[in-house]
Amino acid sequence: MKLFIDTANIDQIREMAWLIDGVTTNPTLVSRENRPFKEVVREICGIVNGPVSAEVTAMDAPGMIAQARDLAKIHDNVVIKIPMTADGMQAVKTLAAEGIRTNVTLVFSANQALLAAKCGASFVSPFVGRIDDAGGDGMDVVADIVDIYANYGFTTEIIVASVRHPHHVLEAALLGADIATVPYAVLQKLFNHPLTDVGIDRFLKDWEKVPK
Ligand code: E4P
């Protein structure tokens, strides 16, 4: 499973660049950086050699397509994030025909993911954390998407998004999702286990007793 980082923060991306396979951003994440959007996307593309999702903010298909073409010029690794709406899916179809990769975002049901794949999306992002927050089961949605894509041989890659904790990453991997996009703080937690700390501590203490 590939690991993306879900942030627009350059320091976090630089620190984790050795590990990650790509980056996802969204307007909320970009707004925290207080810098021009395209400048941030360009800088990220210079750090990470993998897909970098940049989101459109137009809500009509022609507007989305125009923004997407503009963003795609920044770097070959830019993937255009398009919201799951009827206009969004029209834009995805047009952009796919032009060879511009898209990541369909704000996906909360397997039917939405089916439509995204049918329209030629390169990636689809089910938001598991937000589904859980609303009383659903985000991983059930991911499991259905995995089955549906396998049934029909869709090549759209599934990005498990809105990840809140390490268990989401584990479940994504068990279900065979292609990618999990993970916030910096959750990425840090993936390295940790209390018994690892205890074990290191004991080994180092015992090592002091070894004659040198
Ligand atoms: C995905 O691409 C989104 O940027 C992100 O995962 C949204 O997560 P949130 O629900 O924590 O805002």
Residues whose N, C-alpha, C, O or C-beta is under 5 A from the ligand:
A	BS01	E4P	D6 T24 T25 N26 S125 G129 R130 A161 S162 V163
